[in-house]
């Protein structure tokens, strides 16, 4: 058979470029050698040996002399490069220069790998990169012979908060060894900072899961970080009752003296200005100056960082805050940009002196009511998976990071447990190199934690979990494809992988998502059947129609579907609780409500059954058939705006086109200058509701639509536009105001006309107003909502624009 010339040329070029027939260096019988002083190596060699042994059973010995035959891993500081033979020096020197914490990694020289660190941390990160790229299985350790890497981190601060407190969904169950391993793994992906929490926060002092007291664990966390050469920060809110009175100040200082003195290493203290512990800026900075004296008594180089984080901010508050921040106090580290900071980070950068750094504190852990909520999340997910479910969002995290990273010096992420595990590793890689492709991180993650045979399948399956959350659940057929991807891995996986918590976290989400989608389809059809039964009330009788509709709706729990999927999720939840302390239920695992207990919500009703059944009870008490028929008709046509009218629910994608966007999500992922989707009806007297369900205001059962709305944060206007109106008509507007915030809101038009002045929302859901004819005379109108200063935002759920 003749071989086509063009294919032959292409093959030659491919071989020359090294893109095909990649060779591997076999290090199964390799040794480790380093000419560098052991103190500078920190625990890097131990990390290398331990992580290789876990995955291969191979114990790499440390050679006292460089093996003449090669087959070695050479580890050295850049300053010790001259102690290596010339070929190794030349290979390393040929690569681009590195900066602080950077490293070079070269393979292919005499079956040898060379890792050269710019400094001690650079060695650790070089070892991490080797482990990420190595293919490790039982009795086998090999790595490509074509690696030639020279890299340095773009940002000097790269870390994660690991708070040992009950409010987290897993950390409070960690052992000392568990924290050591997790911190080590984060370091393998470039993390250099771990943030801990003091024993006293806005949380319970202890939980049933804690292995040792919090005061003892933070000492261990600090010690672990010191052993790896990592920085330690502590998030320390102001939980005292008074920061002006001398006696109260003395008590607070005494507590901090005890905590700071106990920590082997501490490089920074992060004090939020609020949420919790809100203080006026003058009081705050006067207190911090006193706190700094105690801090630097034990940790002379440590600095205090502060966030302008306040729930109900005023311009006066911000003016005072930034006046203090710009005074460059010697103890002041910089400003933290995190959740519930009203001002966009771009503007904060402009308001601060160039010499004052900004540290990002990104919320990578929450799905809604968060700094970076999932954009246009389906209500079914909010009701079942909740605020803190297992939530790999790799491409979202990169987009969020890269939209804002240039305004800071790096980040220490806000995490509430292991639910955001994938997000941590993606974020660290982006802090190291914002050009890093997400798929490269996920392949490294899968290769290292699942095994080389799963690097592609698992990486793609993680991406598929993120895709499950795109668009509407009922039309996303990819959710079943995602489950099949995970099931194929599950079918052929060895026991060690089936027992791997990271694999189980992906698997439970795949089953949970597929179960939820099928329930949405099933319960949506049941609701339609129930509504058809109600529509026959005039002929069958109201009572009979309601009984028939009730019987249909009750099938959702009397004749459930996919019990095997539900049981699979329960079994995986139990396994995750046993292995890493993940608390996915309240009763069985001791979770805190709203903190990752999504297994408690797995059968949350996904149609309007709660509202309809409650209305049946009300209607059944009426005295006449005519009244009941009238109420049934109104129930079935609740959203009807009448002839020539308009109805919109701003939780639905179909109506979102009316919402004026301002900036795109990619430009403003935190929606500080743009509208976002909100969840929850809101209860009178309740600032926070953990679960999204059909209960609101004074406890009444509400329509499902009220659980999702359009909203803006703080004083950012919310604008909704209508066109194609009848210019000769007069309109009346009915509005449902629901949501978490109980703001005082004002409604105007783009012509400057007032629909209503400031009214208090949260007490009742629905209001009606006349629309001035002048506002719609040109056939279009733009409504605008603003809230009062210090309020948390504007929210609009439904609009009926009714032609009079």
C-alpha positions in Angstrom: 0.0 0.0 0.0 1.4 3.4 -1.0 1.8 5.9 1.9 0.6 9.4 0.8 3.5 11.9 0.6 1.7 14.7 2.4 0.9 12.4 5.3 4.6 11.3 5.5 5.7 15.0 5.6 3.1 15.7 8.3 4.3 12.7 10.4 7.9 13.9 10.1 7.0 17.4 11.2 5.0 16.0 14.1 7.9 13.8 15.2 10.3 16.8 15.0 8.0 19.0 17.0 7.7 16.4 19.8 4.0 16.2 19.6 3.8 12.5 18.9 5.3 9.4 20.5 6.1 11.2 23.7 8.6 9.1 25.7 8.5 8.7 29.5 11.2 8.6 32.0 10.8 5.6 34.3 11.7 6.5 37.9 10.3 3.4 39.6 13.9 2.7 40.8 15.0 6.3 41.0 16.7 8.2 43.8 16.5 11.8 45.1 19.6 13.9 45.3 20.0 17.5 46.5 23.2 19.5 47.1 21.1 22.1 48.9 21.2 22.5 52.7 18.3 20.6 54.3 16.9 23.7 56.1 16.2 25.3 52.7 14.3 22.2 51.5 11.7 22.6 54.2 9.5 19.5 53.9 9.7 19.3 50.1 11.6 16.0 49.9 9.4 14.4 52.5 6.3 15.6 50.5 7.8 14.0 47.3 8.5 10.7 49.0 5.2 10.5 50.8 3.0 11.4 47.9 4.8 9.0 45.5 4.6 6.2 48.1 0.8 6.7 48.6 0.1 6.3 44.9 2.8 3.7 43.9 4.1 1.9 46.9 7.6 3.1 45.9 9.8 4.6 48.5 12.3 6.9 46.8 15.6 6.9 48.7 17.7 10.0 49.2 21.2 9.6 47.7 24.2 11.2 49.4 25.9 11.5 46.1 24.6 12.2 42.6 24.0 8.8 40.9 26.4 8.5 38.0 23.9 6.5 36.0 21.2 9.1 36.3 17.7 7.8 37.1 17.3 10.5 39.7 15.3 13.5 40.8 17.7 16.4 41.4 16.4 19.1 43.7 18.4 22.3 44.3 18.2 26.0 45.0 19.2 28.3 42.2 22.2 29.4 44.2 23.4 25.8 44.3 23.1 25.2 40.6 26.8 25.4 40.3 27.2 22.2 42.4 25.5 20.2 39.6 27.3 18.7 36.6 27.5 20.9 33.5 24.7 19.2 31.4 22.2 19.9 34.2 23.4 23.4 34.7 23.2 24.2 31.0 19.7 22.7 30.7 18.4 24.8 33.6 20.2 27.9 32.6 18.8 27.7 29.1 15.3 28.3 30.5 14.0 31.8 31.3 14.8 33.4 34.6 12.5 32.9 37.6 11.4 35.3 40.3 10.5 34.8 43.9 8.8 31.5 44.6 9.4 30.4 41.0 11.1 27.2 39.8 12.5 25.4 36.8 11.7 21.8 35.9 13.6 20.0 33.2 13.3 16.3 32.1 15.0 14.1 29.6 18.6 14.3 30.8 20.1 10.9 31.5 16.7 9.6 32.7 16.8 12.4 35.3 14.5 15.3 36.4 16.0 18.5 37.6 13.9 20.8 39.9 15.6 24.2 40.6 13.8 26.5 43.0 14.4 30.3 43.1 14.0 29.9 46.9 12.7 27.4 49.4 9.1 27.8 48.4 10.1 27.5 44.7 11.4 24.0 45.5 8.1 23.1 47.1 6.2 24.3 44.1 8.6 22.6 41.7 8.0 19.3 43.5 4.3 20.0 43.3 4.5 20.5 39.5 6.4 17.3 39.2 3.8 15.4 41.2 1.0 17.0 39.1 2.6 15.9 35.8 3.9 12.5 36.9 1.9 9.3 36.1 1.7 7.3 39.2 0.1 3.9 39.7 1.0 0.8 41.8 4.7 0.0 41.2 5.1 2.7 38.5 6.4 6.2 38.5 7.0 7.9 35.2 7.0 11.4 33.7 7.3 12.8 30.2 10.8 13.4 29.0 9.6 16.6 27.2 9.0 18.8 30.2 10.9 22.1 30.2 9.1 24.5 32.6 10.3 27.8 34.0 7.6 29.7 35.9 7.0 32.2 38.6 3.8 33.3 40.3 2.2 36.5 39.0 0.7 37.4 42.4 2.5 37.2 45.7 -0.5 36.2 47.8 -2.3 32.9 47.0 -4.3 31.1 49.6 -7.5 29.8 51.2 -9.4 30.2 54.4 -9.7 26.9 56.3 -11.8 27.8 59.3 -12.1 25.2 62.1 -15.6 26.1 63.4 -19.1 24.5 63.4 -20.5 26.7 60.6 -18.3 25.0 58.0 -19.7 21.8 56.4 -16.6 19.7 57.0 -13.6 21.5 58.4 -14.8 21.1 62.0 -14.5 17.3 61.6 -10.9 17.5 60.3 -8.1 15.9 62.3 -4.6 17.5 62.6 -3.4 15.0 60.0 -6.4 15.9 57.8 -5.4 19.6 57.8 -1.8 18.7 57.2 -2.7 16.7 54.1 -5.1 19.3 52.8 -2.7 22.2 53.3 0.0 20.2 51.6 -2.2 19.5 48.6 -3.1 23.2 48.2 0.6 24.0 48.3 1.2 21.5 45.4 -1.0 23.9 43.3 0.9 27.0 44.4 -0.9 28.2 47.5 1.4 30.1 49.9 -1.1 31.4 52.5 -3.6 29.6 54.8 -6.1 31.7 56.8 -7.4 30.4 60.1 -10.1 31.6 62.5 -9.9 32.4 66.2 -11.8 30.3 68.8 -14.4 33.1 69.2 -16.4 34.1 66.1 -20.0 34.6 65.1 -20.5 30.8 65.7 -20.8 28.3 68.4 -17.7 27.6 70.4 -17.6 23.9 69.6 -19.4 21.1 67.7 -19.9 17.4 68.1 -17.4 16.8 65.2 -14.4 18.6 66.7 -11.5 16.3 67.5 -9.7 18.9 69.6 -10.6 22.3 70.9 -10.5 25.2 68.4 -7.8 27.0 70.5 -5.5 23.9 70.1 -6.3 23.3 66.4 -5.3 26.8 65.2 -2.0 26.3 66.9 -1.6 23.1 64.9 -2.7 24.8 61.7 -0.1 27.5 62.2 2.6 24.9 63.0 1.8 22.9 59.8 2.1 26.0 57.7 5.4 26.9 59.3 6.7 23.5 58.5 5.9 24.0 54.8 7.2 27.5 54.8 3.7 29.0 54.1 2.3 32.2 55.4 -0.5 32.3 58.1 -3.3 34.8 58.3 -6.1 34.9 60.8 -9.6 36.2 60.1 -10.5 38.0 63.3 -13.8 39.8 63.5 -14.6 42.2 66.3 -17.0 40.3 68.4 -16.8 42.5 71.5 -19.7 44.6 72.7 -17.7 47.8 73.1 -14.5 49.0 71.5 -14.4 52.4 73.3 -14.7 51.6 77.0 -11.3 50.9 78.6 -12.6 47.8 80.4 -14.0 46.2 77.2 -10.9 47.1 75.2 -8.7 45.5 77.9 -10.8 42.3 77.7 -10.5 42.1 73.9 -6.8 42.8 74.0 -6.2 40.1 76.6 -8.0 37.5 74.3 -5.8 38.5 71.4 -2.7 38.4 73.5 -3.5 34.8 74.3 -4.3 33.8 70.7 -1.4 35.6 69.1 1.1 34.3 71.6 0.0 30.7 71.0 0.6 30.7 67.3 4.0 29.6 66.1 3.6 31.7 62.9 1.4 34.6 62.0 1.9 37.0 59.1 -1.3 38.8 58.9 -4.6 39.6 60.6 -7.7 40.2 58.5 -10.4 42.2 60.4 -13.7 42.7 58.6 -15.3 46.0 59.2 -18.6 44.2 59.4 -20.4 40.8 59.0 -19.9 40.5 61.9 -18.6 43.2 64.3 -19.6 46.3 62.5 -17.8 49.4 63.8 -17.7 53.0 62.7 -14.3 53.7 60.9 -12.9 56.1 63.6 -13.6 53.5 66.3 -12.4 50.7 64.2 -9.0 52.1 63.3 -8.4 53.4 66.8 -9.0 49.9 68.1 -6.8 48.3 65.4 -3.9 50.4 66.4 -4.2 48.9 69.9 -4.6 45.4 68.5 -1.5 46.0 66.4 0.7 46.5 69.4 -0.3 43.1 70.8 0.1 41.5 67.4 3.6 42.8 66.8 4.7 41.9 70.3 4.7 38.3 69.2 4.9 38.6 65.4 6.9 41.8 64.7 6.4 41.7 60.9 2.7 40.9 60.9 0.3 43.4 59.5 -3.4 44.1 59.9 -5.7 44.0 56.8 -9.2 45.5 56.8 -12.2 45.2 54.5 -14.8 48.0 54.0 -17.4 45.3 54.6 -20.6 46.7 55.9 -24.3 45.6 55.4 -25.9 49.0 55.3 -23.2 51.4 54.1 -23.4 55.2 53.8 -21.2 57.6 51.9 -20.1 59.1 55.3 -18.9 55.7 56.4 -16.8 55.1 53.3 -15.3 58.6 53.4 -14.1 58.0 56.9 -12.8 54.5 56.1 -10.7 55.5 53.1 -9.4 58.5 55.0 -7.9 56.2 57.6 -6.8 53.6 55.0 -4.8 56.2 53.1 -2.9 57.4 56.2 -0.5 54.4 55.8 -0.3 53.4 59.4 2.9 51.4 60.0 0.9 48.3 61.1 -1.6 48.5 58.2 -1.2 45.8 55.5 -3.9 46.9 53.1 -7.5 46.7 52.1 -9.4 43.5 51.5 -12.0 43.2 48.8 -14.6 40.6 49.6 -18.3 39.8 50.0 -20.6 42.7 50.9 -18.1 45.3 49.9 -20.3 47.8 48.1 -17.7 49.6 46.0 -16.3 47.8 42.9 -12.6 46.9 43.3 -11.7 49.1 40.3 -13.0 52.1 42.2 -11.3 51.1 45.4 -8.0 51.0 43.6 -8.6 54.5 42.5 -9.5 55.7 46.0 -6.4 54.2 47.6 -2.9 55.5 47.3 -0.9 53.3 44.8 1.4 52.1 47.7 -1.5 50.5 49.6 -2.2 46.9 48.3 -5.6 45.2 47.9 -6.1 41.6 48.7 -9.0 39.7 47.1 -11.2 37.6 49.4 -13.3 35.8 46.8 -16.4 33.8 47.8 -15.8 30.5 46.0 -18.1 28.5 48.3 -21.6 29.8 47.9 -24.1 29.4 45.1 -26.5 32.2 45.9 -26.7 35.1 48.4 -23.1 35.4 47.6 -20.4 37.6 46.2 -20.3 35.7 43.0 -23.6 33.7 42.6 -24.2 31.2 39.9 -25.6 33.4 37.0 -29.3 32.7 36.2 -29.4 29.6 38.4 -32.5 27.6 38.0 -34.8 27.7 41.0 -34.8 23.9 41.2 -31.1 24.0 42.1 -31.5 26.8 44.6 -34.3 24.8 46.4 -32.5 21.5 46.4 -28.7 22.0 46.3 -29.0 25.2 48.3 -26.4 27.8 49.1 -23.4 25.5 49.9 -23.6 22.3 47.9 -20.7 20.6 46.2 -20.1 23.2 43.5 -17.2 22.8 41.0 -17.4 25.9 38.8 -14.0 25.8 37.1 -14.7 28.0 34.1 -16.8 30.5 36.2 -13.9 30.8 38.7 -11.4 31.6 36.0 -13.8 34.2 34.5 -14.3 35.8 37.9 -10.6 35.7 38.7 -9.5 37.2 35.4 -12.1 40.0 35.5 -10.7 41.5 38.7 -7.2 40.0 39.5 -5.3 43.0 38.1 -6.5 45.2 40.9 -4.9 43.3 43.7 -1.8 41.4 44.8 -3.6 38.0 44.9 -6.2 36.4 47.1 -7.1 34.3 50.0 -10.4 32.7 49.2 -13.5 32.5 51.4 -14.3 28.8 51.9 -16.8 27.1 54.2 -15.7 23.5 53.7 -14.7 20.9 51.2 -17.7 21.6 48.9 -15.6 24.1 46.9 -12.6 21.8 46.6 -12.2 22.0 42.8 -12.6 25.8 42.9 -9.7 26.2 45.3 -7.3 24.5 43.0 -8.5 26.4 40.0 -8.2 29.7 41.9 -4.6 28.9 43.1 -3.5 28.1 39.5 -5.1 31.4 38.3 -3.3 33.4 41.0 -0.1 31.8 39.9 -0.8 32.3 36.2 -4.0 33.9 34.9 -3.2 32.5 31.5 -3.4 28.9 32.8 -6.0 27.0 30.9 -8.7 25.6 33.1 -8.5 22.2 31.5 -4.8 21.9 32.3 -5.6 22.5 36.0 -8.4 19.9 35.9 -6.2 17.3 34.1 -3.5 17.8 36.8 -6.1 17.6 39.5 -7.6 14.4 38.0 -4.2 12.8 37.3 -2.9 13.5 40.8 -6.0 12.7 42.9 -7.8 10.0 40.8 -4.9 8.5 38.8 -3.4 8.8 35.3 -6.1 6.6 33.7 -8.7 9.2 34.7 -7.0 12.5 33.8 -9.2 13.1 30.8 -12.4 11.4 31.8 -12.6 13.0 35.2 -11.5 16.4 34.0 -14.3 16.4 31.4 -16.8 15.0 33.9 -16.0 17.8 36.3 -16.7 20.3 33.6 -19.9 18.6 32.8 -21.1 19.1 36.4 -20.6 22.9 35.8 -22.6 22.6 32.6 -25.4 20.9 34.5 -26.1 24.4 36.0 -26.4 26.2 32.7 -29.8 27.1 31.6 -33.1 25.6 32.7 -33.1 22.2 34.4 -36.1 20.9 32.4 -34.5 21.5 29.0 -30.9 20.6 29.9 -30.6 17.1 28.5 -26.9 17.1 29.2 -27.6 16.4 32.8 -28.2 12.7 32.0 -25.1 12.7 29.8 -23.1 13.9 32.8 -24.4 11.1 34.9 -23.4 8.5 32.3 -19.9 9.9 32.2 -19.6 9.5 36.0 -21.3 6.1 35.9 -18.8 4.8 33.3 -15.9 5.7 35.6 -17.8 4.3 38.5 -18.3 1.0 36.7 -14.7 0.4 36.0 -13.1 2.1 39.0 -11.0 0.2 41.6 -12.1 0.2 45.2 -9.6 2.9 46.1 -11.2 5.3 43.7 -14.7 4.4 44.7 -13.7 5.3 48.3 -11.9 8.5 47.2 -13.8 11.5 48.7 -13.1 13.7 45.7 -14.5 11.1 43.3 -17.5 10.6 45.6 -18.2 14.4 45.6 -18.4 14.4 41.8 -20.5 11.2 41.8 -23.1 12.3 44.3 -23.6 15.6 42.3 -24.1 13.6 39.1 -26.8 11.4 40.6 -28.4 14.2 42.6 -28.6 16.4 39.5 -30.1 13.7 37.3 -32.6 12.8 40.1 -33.6 16.4 40.4 -34.1 16.9 36.7 -36.4 13.9 36.4 -38.4 15.1 39.4 -38.8 18.5 37.7 -40.2 16.8 34.6 -42.4 14.5 36.6 -43.8 17.2 39.0 -44.3 19.7 36.2 -46.5 17.3 34.4 -48.4 16.5 37.7 -49.1 20.2 38.1 -50.4 20.5 34.6 -52.7 17.5 35.2 -53.9 19.1 38.5 -54.6 22.4 36.7 -56.6 20.5 34.0 -58.7 18.9 36.8 -59.4 22.3 38.3 -60.4 23.7 34.9 -63.3 21.2 34.9 -64.7 22.6 38.2 -67.7 24.2 36.6 -68.9 20.8 35.3 -67.6 18.4 37.9 -68.1 20.6 41.0 -65.4 22.6 42.8 -65.0 20.1 45.7 -64.5 17.1 43.4 -62.2 19.1 41.1 -60.0 20.1 44.1 -59.9 16.5 45.4 -58.9 15.2 42.0 -56.2 17.9 41.7 -55.0 17.2 45.2 -54.7 13.4 44.4 -52.7 14.1 41.4 -50.3 16.5 43.2 -49.8 14.0 46.0 -48.4 11.5 43.6 -45.1 13.4 43.8 -44.5 11.9 47.3 -46.9 8.9 47.3 -45.6 7.6 44.0 -41.9 8.8 43.9 -39.6 8.1 41.0 -35.9 6.9 40.9 -35.7 5.6 44.5 -32.4 4.0 43.5 -30.9 7.4 42.7 -32.0 8.8 46.0 -30.5 5.9 47.9 -27.3 6.2 46.0 -27.0 9.8 47.1 -27.7 8.8 50.7 -25.0 6.1 50.6 -22.5 8.5 49.1 -23.4 11.2 51.7 -22.8 8.7 54.5 -19.5 7.7 53.0 -18.3 11.3 52.7 -19.3 11.9 56.3 -17.2 9.0 57.5 -14.1 9.9 55.4 -13.8 13.7 55.5 -16.6 14.7 57.9 -18.8 16.3 55.1 -22.1 17.1 56.8 -24.8 16.8 54.2 -27.7 16.3 56.5 -28.7 17.9 59.8 -30.1 14.9 61.7 -27.8 12.2 60.6 -24.5 14.1 60.1 -25.0 17.0 62.4 -24.9 19.7 59.7 -25.9 23.3 60.4 -29.0 24.5 58.4 -28.1 26.2 55.2 -24.5 25.0 55.4 -24.2 22.2 52.9 -27.0 20.0 54.1 -28.4 19.6 50.6 -29.4 15.9 51.2 -32.1 17.3 53.5 -33.6 19.1 50.5 -33.4 16.3 47.9 -37.2 15.9 47.9 -38.2 19.6 48.1 -41.4 20.2 46.0 -40.4 21.5 42.6 -43.8 22.6 41.4 -46.6 24.8 42.8 -48.1 22.0 44.9 -47.6 23.7 48.3 -49.3 26.9 47.2 -52.1 25.1 45.4 -52.9 22.7 48.3 -52.9 25.7 50.7 -55.3 27.5 48.4 -57.6 24.5 48.3 -57.9 24.6 52.1 -58.9 28.3 51.9 -61.3 27.9 49.0 -62.9 24.9 50.6 -64.1 27.0 53.6 -66.1 29.4 51.4 -69.8 29.4 51.8 -71.0 29.1 48.2 -70.2 27.2 45.0 -70.2 30.5 43.1 -67.5 32.0 45.4 -65.4 28.9 45.1 -65.7 28.9 41.3 -64.6 32.5 41.2 -61.6 31.8 43.4 -60.6 28.7 41.3 -60.8 30.8 38.2 -58.5 33.5 39.8 -56.1 30.8 41.0 -55.8 29.3 37.5 -55.4 32.8 35.9 -53.3 34.4 38.6 -50.8 35.7 36.1 -53.3 36.9 33.5 -52.7 40.6 32.8 -56.0 41.0 30.8 -56.5 42.0 27.2 -53.5 44.0 25.8 -51.6 43.6 29.0 -48.2 42.3 29.9 -47.1 39.8 32.6 -43.5 39.1 33.5 -41.8 37.0 36.2 -38.2 38.3 36.4 -37.0 35.0 37.8 -37.7 33.5 34.3 -35.3 33.7 31.5 -38.2 34.6 29.2 -38.6 37.9 30.9 -35.0 38.8 31.7 -34.6 40.6 28.3 -36.6 43.4 29.8 -34.1 44.0 32.6 -31.5 46.6 31.6 -28.2 44.8 32.0 -25.6 47.7 32.4 -22.5 45.5 32.3 -22.1 41.9 31.2 -21.6 39.1 33.8 -18.0 38.7 32.5 -17.3 42.3 33.3 -19.2 42.4 36.6 -19.4 38.9 38.0 -20.2 40.3 41.5 -23.1 42.4 40.1 -22.1 45.5 42.0 -23.0 47.6 38.9 -25.5 45.2 37.3 -28.7 43.3 38.2 -28.6 39.7 39.4 -31.0 36.9 40.2 -32.1 36.6 43.8 -33.8 33.8 45.7 -36.2 33.6 48.6 -39.5 35.1 49.5 -38.6 36.8 52.7 -40.1 36.5 56.2 -41.2 39.4 58.4 -38.7 39.8 61.2 -36.1 37.4 59.6 -32.9 38.8 58.1 -31.8 35.5 56.7 -33.6 32.4 55.4 -31.5 29.2 55.0 -33.8 27.3 52.7 -35.6 28.6 49.5 -39.2 27.4 49.9 -42.8 28.6 49.4 -43.1 30.3 52.7 -42.9 34.1 53.2 -44.0 37.3 54.8 -46.0 36.3 57.9 -45.6 32.6 57.3 -48.2 32.1 54.5 -47.6 29.7 51.7 -46.7 31.6 48.5 -46.6 31.0 44.8 -43.4 29.4 43.5 -42.7 32.5 41.4 -42.1 34.6 44.5 -39.0 32.6 45.3 -37.0 34.1 42.5 -36.6 37.7 41.5 -34.4 40.3 39.8 -32.5 42.5 42.1 -29.6 45.0 42.4 -27.3 45.6 45.4 -27.3 48.7 47.6 -28.2 51.9 45.8 -27.6 50.6 42.3 -30.8 51.3 40.3 -32.8 48.4 38.9 -34.2 49.2 35.5 -36.9 47.3 33.6 -38.0 48.3 30.1 -41.2 47.8 28.2 -41.9 48.6 24.5 -44.6 47.9 22.0 -47.2 49.6 24.3 -50.3 51.2 23.0 -49.5 54.9 23.0 -53.1 55.9 23.3 -53.8 53.6 26.3 -53.7 54.1 30.0 -52.0 51.4 32.1 -52.1 50.3 35.7 -49.2 48.4 37.2 -49.3 45.6 39.7 -46.0 44.6 41.3 -44.9 41.8 43.5 -41.9 42.8 45.8 -40.4 39.7 47.3 -36.9 38.6 48.3 -34.4 38.5 51.1 -34.0 42.3 51.4 -36.7 44.4 53.1 -35.7 47.7 51.6 -37.4 51.0 51.3 -37.9 51.4 47.6 -38.9 54.2 45.2 -40.2 53.6 41.7 -39.9 56.2 38.9 -39.8 56.2 35.1 -37.1 57.3 32.7 -39.1 60.5 32.1 -38.7 61.4 35.8 -42.3 60.6 36.7 -43.0 59.0 40.1 -45.0 55.8 40.2 -44.6 55.5 44.0 -42.4 57.2 46.6 -40.4 55.2 49.1 -42.4 52.4 50.6 -41.3 49.7 53.0 -41.2 46.3 51.3 -41.3 42.9 53.1 -44.6 43.6 55.0 -46.9 42.7 52.1 -46.1 41.3 48.6 -48.2 43.1 46.0 -48.9 46.7 45.2 -50.9 48.5 42.5 -50.4 51.9 41.0 -51.6 54.0 38.1 -48.9 54.7 35.4 -49.0 58.3 34.2 -50.2 58.4 30.6 -47.3 60.6 29.7 -44.9 57.9 30.7 -46.2 55.5 27.9 -47.2 58.1 25.3 -44.3 57.1 23.0 -45.2 53.4 23.2 -42.4 52.5 25.6 -41.4 53.0 29.2 -38.5 52.3 31.5 -39.2 51.8 35.1 -36.5 52.4 37.7 -36.3 51.3 41.3 -33.9 52.7 43.9 -33.6 52.1 47.6 -32.7 54.5 50.4 -29.2 55.1 51.6 -27.9 52.3 53.7 -30.4 49.8 52.3 -29.2 46.5 50.8 -30.8 46.6 47.4 -33.9 46.7 45.2 -35.9 43.6 44.2 -38.8 43.1 41.7 -40.4 39.7 41.2 -43.5 40.1 39.1 -45.1 42.8 37.0 -48.6 43.0 35.5 -48.9 46.0 33.2 -52.6 46.1 32.7 -54.4 48.1 30.0 -57.3 50.1 31.4 
